[in-house]
């Protein structure tokens, strides 16, 4: 994959998103949520990576989801490998207070097998992705193990996502939005400083 295509993906992904408009229009079914994809220093992965965070707007210091992602490229897709944090509370709030990421070290990351997100560019600067196939991305919820089905679509203005959890045996949905996808607007670009030197050693 050409470096310029990978850089466009990387810059488009890096942002702060909010579903404020959706939550105000339908507050019964949708809480107001902030999503951050903040680029990391190259040294963390010896390649490009991100810290991501999702939190309710009323409780930004206690995100309900945190992750670290290594960006790689295959011939067909942009791939975000997923890692969890050994001590997630130490990074809580780093989406909007990035100085916390100065304490992030690669040896505190735990790979999440089966949970990589695979994205394709469906039209210029418009990307669609889903969790890798196989139903191997396991997520405990309410004392029950489930597998994650995650679908994401984003461009330079919007982020649309839907996460659902299913029973591995019955394939019945056990959690996730029953009212459709979450619709976010881009609030701030966080990738304007990225350049091709940040992408070294990313192509397979």
Secondary structure, 3 states (H helix, E strand, C coil): CCHHHHHHHHHHHCEEEECHHHHHHCCCCCCCEEEEEEECCHHHCCCCEEEEEEEEHHHCCCCCEEEEEEEEECCCCEEEEEEEECCHHHHCCCCCCHHHHHHCCHHHEEECCCCCEEEEEEECCEEEEEECCCCCCEEEECCEEEEEEEEEEECCCEEEEEEEEEECCCCCEEEECCCCCEEEEEEEECCCCCCHHHHCCCEC
